Amino acid sequence: MVRGDTTGQIVQVRRRVRATAEQIFDLWTKPDLMVRWMSPFPGAVDCKASCDLRPDGTFSLVMSSEQSSREVSGTYVLIDRPRKLVFTWIGPLTNDVNTLVTVELDPRGDETDLVLTHERLPTSAIVEGHTRGWGNILDHLAEVVSIR
């Protein structure tokens, strides 16, 4: 059962990334690029991704490590290329609560300030896990753009 809770806790992660907002937006919205960095686990990235990038379009991710696997899906709520992307985020690690992720991109010359806000998280333990996971995900994103 999916619950659409509108209350809950928030995770916010900020990074300055050495890439343009357009490059970063593409990394978030193109499955062939998502698979290169989308993983909450440290170390090697193993991800399968699909998406239908349009309002009310869906995406799904299967992110794996040697020890574990994470499955997540969601629906695109707002697509404002290259400044903002808003989507739902749901899976076993959100207790099947329909949470909300906002990615904001603010260009700074050849760098971009990225602010990721994940709302509606139901428990403190889930907040802790997602704080670590998003940190690893954004580390992988920064690594991918540094080797482009």
DSSP file (Angstrom, degrees, kcal/mol; ACC not computed):
  #  RESIDUE AA STRUCTURE BP1 BP2  ACC     N-H-->O    O-->H-N    N-H-->O    O-->H-N    TCO  KAPPA ALPHA  PHI   PSI    X-CA   Y-CA   Z-CA
    1    1 A M              0   0    0      0, 0.0     2,-0.5     0, 0.0     0, 0.0   0.000 360.0 360.0 360.0 137.2    0.0    0.0    0.0
    2    2 A V        -     0   0    0     95,-0.1     2,-0.4     2,-0.0    95,-0.2  -0.860 360.0-159.9-102.6 131.0    1.3    3.5   -0.9
    3    3 A R  B     -a   97   0A   0     93,-1.7    95,-3.4    -2,-0.5     2,-0.4  -0.923  10.1-152.8-110.6 136.8    0.7    6.3    1.5
    4    4 A G        +     0   0    0     -2,-0.4    93,-0.1    93,-0.2    95,-0.0  -0.384  26.1 179.3-102.2  53.0    0.8   10.0    0.3
    5    5 A D        -     0   0    0     -2,-0.4    -2,-0.0     1,-0.1    92,-0.0  -0.248  19.7-167.0 -58.3 138.5    1.8   11.6    3.6
    6    6 A T        +     0   0    0     93,-0.0     2,-0.2     2,-0.0    -1,-0.1   0.429  69.8  64.9-105.9  -2.4    2.3   15.3    3.4
    7    7 A T        +     0   0    0    113,-0.1     2,-0.2   112,-0.1    -2,-0.0  -0.525  64.4  94.0-105.5 179.7    4.0   15.6    6.8
    8    8 A G        -     0   0    0     -2,-0.2   112,-0.2   112,-0.1     2,-0.1  -0.738  67.9 -49.0 129.5-176.7    7.3   14.2    7.8
    9    9 A Q  E     -B  121   0B   0    112,-3.5   112,-2.5    -2,-0.2     2,-0.4  -0.441  45.1-133.1 -96.1 167.4   10.9   15.1    8.1
   10   10 A I  E     -     0   0B   0    109,-0.2     2,-0.4   110,-0.2   109,-0.2  -0.930   8.8-161.6-126.0 141.8   13.3   16.7    5.5
   11   11 A V  E     -B  118   0B   0    107,-2.4   107,-3.3    -2,-0.4     2,-0.4  -0.978  13.7-174.8-113.3 134.3   16.8   16.0    4.3
   12   12 A Q  E     -B  117   0B   0     -2,-0.4     2,-0.4   105,-0.2   105,-0.2  -0.990   2.9-177.8-132.8 128.7   18.7   18.8    2.5
   13   13 A V  E     -B  116   0B   0    103,-2.5   103,-2.9    -2,-0.4     2,-0.4  -0.983   6.2-164.2-125.9 133.2   22.1   18.3    0.8
   14   14 A R  E     +B  115   0B   0     -2,-0.4     2,-0.3   101,-0.2   101,-0.2  -0.940  13.1 167.1-119.2 139.7   24.0   21.2   -0.9
   15   15 A R  E     -B  114   0B   0     99,-2.5    99,-3.6    -2,-0.4     2,-0.6  -0.995  31.7-139.0-146.0 147.3   26.9   20.8   -3.2
   16   16 A R  E     -B  113   0B   0     -2,-0.3     2,-0.4    97,-0.2    97,-0.2  -0.958  31.0-163.8-102.2 123.6   28.9   23.0   -5.6
   17   17 A V  E     -B  112   0B   0     95,-3.1    95,-2.5    -2,-0.6     2,-2.1  -0.895  24.5-127.6-115.3 136.2   29.5   20.9   -8.7
   18   18 A R  S    S+     0   0    0     -2,-0.4     2,-0.3    93,-0.2    93,-0.2  -0.513  80.7  78.8 -82.5  73.4   32.1   21.6  -11.4
   19   19 A A  S    S-     0   0    0     -2,-2.1    -2,-0.2    93,-0.0     2,-0.1  -0.959  84.9 -89.5-166.3 162.3   29.7   21.4  -14.3
   20   20 A T     >  -     0   0    0     -2,-0.3     4,-2.3     1,-0.1     5,-0.2  -0.393  36.6-114.2 -76.7 160.2   27.0   23.5  -16.0
   21   21 A A  H  > S+     0   0    0      1,-0.2     4,-2.8    90,-0.2     5,-0.2   0.872 118.5  55.4 -60.5 -36.7   23.4   23.3  -14.9
   22   22 A E  H  > S+     0   0    0      2,-0.2     4,-2.2     1,-0.2    -1,-0.2   0.919 107.5  48.1 -63.1 -44.0   22.5   21.8  -18.3
   23   23 A Q  H  > S+     0   0    0      2,-0.2     4,-1.8     1,-0.2    -2,-0.2   0.926 114.4  45.9 -62.1 -44.6   25.1   19.0  -17.8
   24   24 A I  H  X S+     0   0    0     -4,-2.3     4,-1.5     2,-0.2    -2,-0.2   0.905 110.1  53.5 -66.8 -41.1   23.8   18.2  -14.3
   25   25 A F  H  X S+     0   0    0     -4,-2.8     4,-0.9     1,-0.2     3,-0.3   0.920 108.2  51.2 -59.2 -43.5   20.2   18.3  -15.5
   26   26 A D  H >X S+     0   0    0     -4,-2.2     4,-1.6     1,-0.2     3,-0.7   0.889 105.1  56.4 -60.3 -39.6   21.0   15.8  -18.2
   27   27 A L  H 3< S+     0   0    0     -4,-1.8    -1,-0.2     1,-0.2    -2,-0.2   0.849 110.3  45.5 -60.8 -33.3   22.6   13.5  -15.6
   28   28 A W  H 3< S+     0   0    0     -4,-1.5    -1,-0.2    -3,-0.3    -2,-0.2   0.658 121.7  35.4 -81.0 -16.9   19.4   13.5  -13.6
   29   29 A T  H << S+     0   0    0     -4,-0.9    24,-0.2    -3,-0.7    -2,-0.2   0.449  97.2  76.3-125.3  -1.4   17.1   12.9  -16.6
   30   30 A K    >X  -     0   0    0     -4,-1.6     4,-2.7     1,-0.1     3,-1.8  -0.950  63.2-149.7-117.3 116.3   18.7   10.6  -19.1
   31   31 A P  H 3> S+     0   0    0      0, 0.0     4,-1.9     0, 0.0    -1,-0.1   0.836  96.6  58.4 -54.2 -37.4   18.8    6.9  -18.2
   32   32 A D  H 34 S+     0   0    0      1,-0.2    -5,-0.1     2,-0.2     4,-0.1   0.766 115.8  37.1 -66.3 -22.4   22.1    6.2  -20.0
   33   33 A L  H X4 S+     0   0    0     -3,-1.8     3,-1.5    -7,-0.2     4,-0.4   0.787 109.5  61.6 -92.9 -35.4   23.7    8.9  -17.8
   34   34 A M  H >X S+     0   0    0     -4,-2.7     4,-2.6     1,-0.3     3,-1.5   0.875  96.5  60.9 -57.5 -38.5   21.8    8.1  -14.6
   35   35 A V  T 3< S+     0   0    0     -4,-1.9    12,-0.5     1,-0.3    -1,-0.3   0.665  95.7  63.4 -66.8 -14.6   23.3    4.5  -14.6
   36   36 A R  T <4 S+     0   0    0     -3,-1.5    -1,-0.3    -5,-0.1    -2,-0.2   0.663 124.8   4.7 -82.4 -16.6   26.8    6.0  -14.3
   37   37 A W  T <4 S+     0   0    0     -3,-1.5     2,-1.5    -4,-0.4   104,-0.2   0.540  89.2 111.4-144.3 -14.8   26.3    7.7  -10.9
   38   38 A M     <  +     0   0    0     -4,-2.6     8,-0.1    -5,-0.2    99,-0.1  -0.544  46.8 117.8 -80.2  92.9   23.0    7.0   -9.3
   39   39 A S        -     0   0    0     -2,-1.5   101,-0.2    94,-0.1     8,-0.1  -0.935  52.4-154.9-155.7 131.4   23.9    4.8   -6.3
   40   40 A P  S    S+     0   0    0      0, 0.0    96,-0.2     0, 0.0    97,-0.1   0.476  76.2  89.3 -82.4  -0.9   23.5    5.3   -2.5
   41   41 A F  S    S-     0   0    0     23,-0.1     2,-0.1    95,-0.1    23,-0.1  -0.737  81.0-118.9 -98.4 142.8   26.4    3.0   -1.9
   42   42 A P  S    S+     0   0    0      0, 0.0     2,-0.2     0, 0.0    -1,-0.1  -0.390  80.7  24.1 -69.0 158.5   30.0    4.0   -1.7
   43   43 A G  S    S+     0   0    0     93,-0.1    -2,-0.1    -2,-0.1    22,-0.0  -0.574 109.1  19.4  90.3-151.3   32.3    2.5   -4.2
   44   44 A A  S    S-     0   0    0     -2,-0.2     2,-0.5     1,-0.1    -3,-0.1  -0.194  72.6-127.3 -61.9 144.7   31.4    1.1   -7.6
   45   45 A V        +     0   0    0     -9,-0.2     2,-0.4    95,-0.1    -1,-0.1  -0.828  28.3 174.0 -97.1 126.8   28.1    2.2   -9.2
   46   46 A D  E     +F   64   0C   0     18,-0.5    18,-3.0    -2,-0.5     2,-0.4  -0.908  20.6 152.3-132.0 103.5   25.6   -0.5  -10.4
   47   47 A C  E     -F   63   0C   0    -12,-0.5     2,-0.4    -2,-0.4    16,-0.2  -0.991  33.0-160.9-139.2 140.2   22.3    1.0  -11.5
   48   48 A K  E     -F   62   0C   0     14,-2.1    14,-2.2    -2,-0.4     2,-0.4  -0.984  26.8-179.8-114.6 132.8   19.5    0.2  -13.9
   49   49 A A  E     +F   61   0C   0     -2,-0.4     2,-0.3    12,-0.2    12,-0.2  -0.979  17.5 173.0-138.2 145.1   17.4    3.2  -14.8
   50   50 A S  E     +F   60   0C   0     10,-2.0    10,-2.4    -2,-0.4     2,-0.3  -0.987  11.5 171.9-143.2 149.1   14.4    4.0  -16.9
   51   51 A C  E     -F   59   0C   0     -2,-0.3     2,-0.5     8,-0.2     8,-0.2  -0.992  32.1-152.0-157.8 152.3   12.4    7.2  -17.2
   52   52 A D        -     0   0    0      6,-2.5     2,-1.4    -2,-0.3    24,-0.2  -0.873  30.4-150.2-120.7  90.3    9.7    8.9  -19.1
   53   53 A L        +     0   0    0     -2,-0.5     6,-0.0   -24,-0.2    -2,-0.0  -0.493  55.1  94.1 -77.3  92.8   10.7   12.6  -18.7
   54   54 A R  S >  S-     0   0    0     -2,-1.4     3,-3.0    24,-0.0    22,-0.4  -0.933  89.4 -68.8-164.5 157.0    7.4   14.6  -18.8
   55   55 A P  T 3  S+     0   0    0      0, 0.0    22,-0.2     0, 0.0     3,-0.1  -0.356 127.3  11.7 -54.9 131.3    5.0   15.8  -16.2
   56   56 A D  T 3  S+     0   0    0     20,-3.0    21,-0.1     1,-0.3     2,-0.1   0.419 100.0 132.5  72.9   1.9    3.3   12.7  -14.7
   57   57 A G    <   -     0   0    0     -3,-3.0    19,-3.0    19,-0.2    -1,-0.3  -0.420  49.9-130.3 -73.5 160.3    5.9   10.5  -16.4
   58   58 A T  E     - G   0  75C   0     17,-0.2    -6,-2.5    -3,-0.1     2,-0.3  -0.705  18.7-166.2-114.2 162.9    7.5    7.9  -14.3
   59   59 A F  E     -FG  51  74C   0     15,-2.0    15,-1.8    -8,-0.2     2,-0.3  -0.958   2.5-164.4-137.7 159.2   11.0    6.6  -13.5
   60   60 A S  E     -FG  50  73C   0    -10,-2.4   -10,-2.0    -2,-0.3     2,-0.4  -0.994   3.2-169.4-145.3 146.4   12.4    3.5  -11.9
   61   61 A L  E     -FG  49  72C   0     11,-3.0    11,-2.3    -2,-0.3     2,-0.4  -0.988  12.7-168.5-133.7 140.2   15.8    2.7  -10.4
   62   62 A V  E     -FG  48  71C   0    -14,-2.2   -14,-2.1    -2,-0.4     2,-0.5  -0.950  17.6-175.5-125.4 110.8   17.5   -0.5   -9.2
   63   63 A M  E     -FG  47  70C   0      7,-3.1     7,-3.3    -2,-0.4     2,-0.3  -0.924   8.7-176.4-112.7 125.9   20.7    0.4   -7.4
   64   64 A S  E     +FG  46  69C   0    -18,-3.0   -18,-0.5    -2,-0.5     2,-0.3  -0.871  19.1 179.1-128.1 153.8   22.9   -2.4   -6.2
   65   65 A S        -     0   0    0      3,-3.2   -22,-0.1    -2,-0.3   -20,-0.0  -0.780  52.9 -90.8-131.0-179.3   26.1   -3.2   -4.3
   66   66 A E  S    S+     0   0    0     -2,-0.3     3,-0.1     1,-0.2    -2,-0.0   0.822 126.9  35.3 -63.3 -29.1   27.6   -6.5   -3.4
   67   67 A Q  S    S+     0   0    0      1,-0.1     2,-0.3     0, 0.0    -1,-0.2   0.710 124.1   8.6 -96.9 -23.2   25.7   -6.6   -0.2
   68   68 A S        -     0   0    0      2,-0.0    -3,-3.2     0, 0.0     2,-0.3  -0.918  51.6-140.9-154.9 170.0   22.4   -5.0   -1.0
   69   69 A S  E     -G   64   0C   0     -2,-0.3     2,-0.4    -5,-0.2    -5,-0.2  -0.996   9.8-158.6-142.1 144.6   19.9   -3.6   -3.6
   70   70 A R  E     -G   63   0C   0     -7,-3.3    -7,-3.1    -2,-0.3     2,-0.5  -0.991   4.5-164.8-126.4 126.6   17.6   -0.6   -3.5
   71   71 A E  E     +G   62   0C   0     -2,-0.4     2,-0.3    -9,-0.2    22,-0.3  -0.946  15.7 168.8-112.3 131.1   14.5   -0.2   -5.7
   72   72 A V  E     +G   61   0C   0    -11,-2.3   -11,-3.0    -2,-0.5     2,-0.3  -0.981   7.7 177.4-138.5 147.4   12.9    3.2   -6.1
   73   73 A S  E     +GH  60  90C   0     17,-2.2    17,-2.6    -2,-0.3     2,-0.3  -0.921   8.9 156.2-141.1 170.9   10.3    4.6   -8.4
   74   74 A G  E     -G   59   0C   0    -15,-1.8   -15,-2.0    -2,-0.3     2,-0.4  -0.987  33.6-106.0-176.1-178.8    8.5    7.9   -8.8
   75   75 A T  E     -G   58   0C   0     -2,-0.3    13,-2.5   -17,-0.2     2,-0.4  -0.984  33.1-115.2-130.0 137.6    6.6   10.4  -10.9
   76   76 A Y  E     +C   87   0B   0    -19,-3.0   -20,-3.0    -2,-0.4    11,-0.3  -0.597  32.2 174.3 -74.5 128.3    7.9   13.7  -12.3
   77   77 A V  E     +     0   0B   0      9,-3.0     2,-0.4    -2,-0.4    10,-0.2   0.808  67.9  11.5-100.3 -43.9    6.0   16.6  -10.8
   78   78 A L  E     -C   86   0B   0      8,-1.8     8,-2.7   -23,-0.1     2,-0.5  -0.996  55.8-172.8-142.6 132.3    7.9   19.6  -12.3
   79   79 A I  E     +C   85   0B   0     -2,-0.4     2,-0.4     6,-0.2     6,-0.2  -0.944  14.1 163.3-126.8 107.6   10.5   19.8  -15.0
   80   80 A D  E >>  -C   84   0B   0      4,-3.0     4,-2.4    -2,-0.5     3,-2.1  -0.715  42.2-121.3-126.0  77.7   12.0   23.2  -15.4
   81   81 A R  T 34 S-     0   0    0     -2,-0.4   -59,-0.1     1,-0.3    -2,-0.1  -0.404  82.6  -2.2 -65.7 133.5   15.2   22.6  -17.5
   82   82 A P  T 34 S+     0   0    0      0, 0.0    -1,-0.3     0, 0.0   -57,-0.1  -0.830 131.7  49.6-104.5  27.2   17.9   23.4  -16.4
   83   83 A R  T <4 S+     0   0    0     -3,-2.1    22,-3.3     1,-0.2     2,-0.3   0.818 107.7  16.7 -98.2 -34.4   17.0   24.9  -13.1
   84   84 A K  E  <  -CD  80 104B   0     -4,-2.4    -4,-3.0    20,-0.2     2,-0.4  -0.998  45.1-177.3-152.3 140.3   14.6   22.6  -11.2
   85   85 A L  E     -CD  79 103B   0     18,-2.2    18,-3.1    -2,-0.3     2,-0.4  -0.991   9.7-174.8-137.4 126.9   13.4   19.0  -11.2
   86   86 A V  E     +CD  78 102B   0     -8,-2.7    -9,-3.0    -2,-0.4    -8,-1.8  -0.987  14.9 155.8-126.1 131.7   10.7   17.8   -8.7
   87   87 A F  E     -CD  76 101B   0     14,-2.5    14,-3.3    -2,-0.4   -11,-0.2  -0.993  40.7-108.7-151.5 154.4    9.7   14.1   -8.5
   88   88 A T  E     - D   0 100B   0    -13,-2.5     2,-0.4    -2,-0.3    12,-0.3  -0.476  28.1-157.7 -79.0 160.6    8.1   11.7   -6.1
   89   89 A W  E     + D   0  99B   0     10,-1.9    10,-1.9   -15,-0.2     2,-0.4  -0.949  19.4 164.3-145.4 114.5   10.4    9.0   -4.5
   90   90 A I  B     +H   73   0C   0    -17,-2.6   -17,-2.2    -2,-0.4     8,-0.1  -0.993  10.6 115.5-140.7 142.2    8.9    5.8   -3.2
   91   91 A G  S > >S-     0   0    0     -2,-0.4     5,-2.4     6,-0.3     3,-1.9  -0.970  74.2 -66.0 179.5-178.6   10.2    2.4   -2.2
   92   92 A P  G > 5S+     0   0    0      0, 0.0     3,-1.5     0, 0.0   -20,-0.1   0.827 125.1  60.1 -57.1 -32.7   10.7    0.0    0.7
   93   93 A L  G 3 5S+     0   0    0    -22,-0.3    37,-0.1     1,-0.3    36,-0.1   0.511 103.7  49.7 -80.8  -1.7   13.2    2.3    2.3
   94   94 A T  G X 5S-     0   0    0     -3,-1.9     3,-1.5    27,-0.1    -1,-0.3   0.146 120.2-110.0-107.0  15.9   10.6    5.1    2.6
   95   95 A N  T < 5 -     0   0    0     -3,-1.5    -2,-0.1     1,-0.3   -92,-0.1   0.827  69.1 -66.6  57.5  32.2    8.2    2.6    4.1
   96   96 A D  T 3 <S+     0   0    0     -5,-2.4   -93,-1.7     1,-0.3     2,-0.4   0.742  98.2 147.3  57.6  26.2    6.3    2.9    0.8
   97   97 A V  B <   -a    3   0A   0     -3,-1.5     2,-1.3    -6,-0.3    -6,-0.3  -0.774  56.8-119.3 -87.3 135.7    5.5    6.5    1.7
   98   98 A N        -     0   0    0    -95,-3.4    -8,-0.2    -2,-0.4     2,-0.1  -0.634  43.5-177.1 -78.4  95.3    5.3    8.7   -1.4
   99   99 A T  E     -D   89   0B   0    -10,-1.9   -10,-1.9    -2,-1.3     2,-0.4  -0.344  18.8-125.6 -91.3 174.3    8.0   11.2   -0.6
  100  100 A L  E     -DE  88 119B   0     19,-1.7    19,-3.4   -12,-0.3     2,-0.4  -0.982  16.7-166.9-130.8 130.4    9.1   14.3   -2.6
  101  101 A V  E     -DE  87 118B   0    -14,-3.3   -14,-2.5    -2,-0.4     2,-0.4  -0.952   1.7-169.9-117.1 133.3   12.5   15.3   -4.0
  102  102 A T  E     -DE  86 117B   0     15,-2.7    15,-2.6    -2,-0.4     2,-0.6  -0.991   2.7-166.5-121.6 126.9   13.4   18.7   -5.4
  103  103 A V  E     -DE  85 116B   0    -18,-3.1   -18,-2.2    -2,-0.4     2,-0.4  -0.964   8.7-170.6-112.7 118.1   16.7   19.3   -7.2
  104  104 A E  E     -DE  84 115B   0     11,-2.7    11,-2.4    -2,-0.6     2,-0.5  -0.925   3.9-162.7-112.9 134.1   17.5   23.0   -7.7
  105  105 A L  E     - E   0 114B   0    -22,-3.3     9,-0.2    -2,-0.4   -84,-0.0  -0.966   6.9-176.0-120.9 124.9   20.4   24.1   -9.9
  106  106 A D  E     - E   0 113B   0      7,-2.6     7,-2.8    -2,-0.5   -23,-0.1  -0.932  25.0-132.4-123.1 105.2   21.9   27.6   -9.7
  107  107 A P  E     - E   0 112B   0      0, 0.0     5,-0.3     0, 0.0     2,-0.1  -0.258  23.3-179.6 -60.3 140.1   24.6   28.3  -12.3
  108  108 A R  E >   - E   0 111B   0      3,-3.5     3,-1.3     1,-0.2     2,-0.4  -0.604  60.0 -77.7-137.2  70.9   27.9   29.9  -11.0
  109  109 A G  T 3  S-     0   0    0      1,-0.3    -1,-0.2    -2,-0.1   -90,-0.0  -0.578 114.6  -7.6  70.5-123.2   30.0   30.3  -14.1
  110  110 A D  T 3  S+     0   0    0     -2,-0.4     2,-0.3    -3,-0.1    -1,-0.3   0.295 134.4  64.7 -90.0  11.0   31.5   26.9  -14.9
  111  111 A E  E <   - E   0 108B   0     -3,-1.3    -3,-3.5   -93,-0.2     2,-0.4  -0.815  69.4-147.4-124.3 167.8   30.1   25.5  -11.7
  112  112 A T  E     -BE  17 107B   0    -95,-2.5   -95,-3.1    -2,-0.3     2,-0.6  -0.998  12.7-134.3-139.3 133.3   26.6   24.9  -10.4
  113  113 A D  E     -BE  16 106B   0     -7,-2.8    -7,-2.6    -2,-0.4     2,-0.5  -0.782  27.1-163.0 -82.9 124.7   25.2   25.1   -6.9
  114  114 A L  E     -BE  15 105B   0    -99,-3.6   -99,-2.5    -2,-0.6     2,-0.5  -0.941   9.6-173.7-112.4 127.8   23.0   22.0   -6.4
  115  115 A V  E     -BE  14 104B   0    -11,-2.4   -11,-2.7    -2,-0.5     2,-0.5  -0.982   3.5-169.0-122.4 119.0   20.4   21.9   -3.6
  116  116 A L  E     -BE  13 103B   0   -103,-2.9  -103,-2.5    -2,-0.5     2,-0.5  -0.935   3.3-173.7-108.3 124.3   18.6   18.6   -3.1
  117  117 A T  E     -BE  12 102B   0    -15,-2.6   -15,-2.7    -2,-0.5     2,-0.6  -0.979   5.1-169.0-120.6 122.9   15.6   18.6   -0.7
  118  118 A H  E     -BE  11 101B   0   -107,-3.3  -107,-2.4    -2,-0.5     3,-0.3  -0.950  17.2-174.9-114.8 114.3   13.9   15.3    0.2
  119  119 A E  E     + E   0 100B   0    -19,-3.4   -19,-1.7    -2,-0.6  -109,-0.2  -0.581  50.7  37.2-108.7 165.9   10.6   15.9    2.0
  120  120 A R  E     +     0   0B   0      1,-0.2  -110,-0.2  -112,-0.2    -1,-0.2   0.671  64.5 164.7  72.3  21.6    7.9   13.8    3.7
  121  121 A L  E     -B    9   0B   0   -112,-2.5  -112,-3.5    -3,-0.3    -1,-0.2  -0.567  29.9-146.8 -72.9 130.2   10.3   11.2    5.2
  122  122 A P        +     0   0    0      0, 0.0     2,-0.3     0, 0.0    -1,-0.1   0.718  65.7  25.3 -79.0 -23.1    8.4    9.3    7.8
  123  123 A T  S  > S-     0   0    0      1,-0.1     4,-2.0  -114,-0.1     5,-0.1  -0.937  70.1-117.7-140.5 161.2   11.0    8.5   10.5
  124  124 A S  H  > S+     0   0    0     -2,-0.3     4,-2.5     1,-0.2     5,-0.2   0.871 115.8  55.1 -63.2 -37.6   14.3    9.6   11.9
  125  125 A A  H  > S+     0   0    0      1,-0.2     4,-2.3     2,-0.2    -1,-0.2   0.894 108.0  48.6 -63.6 -39.3   16.0    6.4   10.9
  126  126 A I  H  > S+     0   0    0      2,-0.2     4,-2.5     1,-0.2    -1,-0.2   0.880 109.5  53.1 -68.0 -37.6   14.8    6.9    7.3
  127  127 A V  H  X S+     0   0    0     -4,-2.0     4,-2.3     2,-0.2    -2,-0.2   0.937 109.8  48.4 -60.6 -46.9   16.2   10.5    7.4
  128  128 A E  H  X S+     0   0    0     -4,-2.5     4,-2.0     2,-0.2    -2,-0.2   0.936 113.1  47.0 -59.4 -48.1   19.6    9.2    8.6
  129  129 A G  H  X S+     0   0    0     -4,-2.3     4,-2.7     1,-0.2    -1,-0.2   0.905 114.2  46.3 -61.8 -42.8   19.7    6.5    5.8
  130  130 A H  H  X S+     0   0    0     -4,-2.5     4,-3.0     2,-0.2     5,-0.3   0.819 107.4  57.6 -72.6 -29.9   18.6    9.0    3.1
  131  131 A T  H  X S+     0   0    0     -4,-2.3     4,-1.7    -5,-0.2    -1,-0.2   0.945 113.0  40.6 -62.3 -46.7   21.1   11.6    4.3
  132  132 A R  H  X S+     0   0    0     -4,-2.0     4,-2.3     2,-0.2    -2,-0.2   0.937 116.7  50.1 -63.8 -47.0   24.0    9.1    3.8
  133  133 A G  H  X S+     0   0    0     -4,-2.7     4,-2.6     1,-0.2    -2,-0.2   0.922 111.4  45.9 -61.2 -47.4   22.5    7.8    0.6
  134  134 A W  H  X S+     0   0    0     -4,-3.0     4,-2.7     1,-0.2     5,-0.2   0.872 110.2  55.8 -65.3 -35.2   22.0   11.2   -1.0
  135  135 A G  H  X S+     0   0    0     -4,-1.7     4,-1.8    -5,-0.3    -2,-0.2   0.936 110.9  43.8 -59.7 -46.1   25.6   12.2    0.1
  136  136 A N  H  X S+     0   0    0     -4,-2.3     4,-2.4   -96,-0.2    -2,-0.2   0.909 112.3  53.1 -64.9 -41.9   27.0    9.1   -1.7
  137  137 A I  H  X S+     0   0    0     -4,-2.6     4,-2.2     1,-0.2    -2,-0.2   0.929 111.1  45.5 -59.4 -46.3   24.8    9.8   -4.8
  138  138 A L  H  X S+     0   0    0     -4,-2.7     4,-2.3     2,-0.2    -1,-0.2   0.818 109.2  56.0 -71.1 -29.1   26.0   13.4   -5.0
  139  139 A D  H  X S+     0   0    0     -4,-1.8     4,-2.1    -5,-0.2    -1,-0.2   0.935 109.2  47.1 -61.3 -45.6   29.6   12.2   -4.5
  140  140 A H  H  X S+     0   0    0     -4,-2.4     4,-2.4  -101,-0.2    -2,-0.2   0.899 110.3  52.5 -63.0 -40.9   29.2    9.9   -7.5
  141  141 A L  H  X S+     0   0    0     -4,-2.2     4,-2.1  -104,-0.2     5,-0.2   0.939 109.7  48.6 -60.1 -47.1   27.6   12.7   -9.6
  142  142 A A  H  X S+     0   0    0     -4,-2.3     4,-1.4     1,-0.2    -1,-0.2   0.874 111.0  51.3 -61.7 -37.7   30.6   15.0   -8.8
  143  143 A E  H  X S+     0   0    0     -4,-2.1     4,-0.9     2,-0.2    -1,-0.2   0.912 108.2  51.8 -65.6 -42.2   33.0   12.2   -9.8
  144  144 A V  H >< S+     0   0    0     -4,-2.4     3,-0.7     1,-0.2     4,-0.3   0.911 110.8  46.3 -62.7 -43.6   31.2   11.6  -13.1
  145  145 A V  H >< S+     0   0    0     -4,-2.1     3,-0.6     1,-0.2    -1,-0.2   0.781 106.5  59.9 -72.3 -23.9   31.4   15.2  -14.2
  146  146 A S  H 3< S+     0   0    0     -4,-1.4    -1,-0.2     1,-0.2    -2,-0.2   0.719 109.5  42.6 -75.6 -18.3   35.0   15.5  -13.2
  147  147 A I  T <<        0   0    0     -4,-0.9    -1,-0.2    -3,-0.7    -2,-0.2   0.346 360.0 360.0-106.8   6.1   36.0   12.7  -15.7
  148  148 A R    <         0   0    0     -3,-0.6    -1,-0.2    -4,-0.3    -2,-0.1   0.502 360.0 360.0 -69.4 360.0   33.8   13.9  -18.6
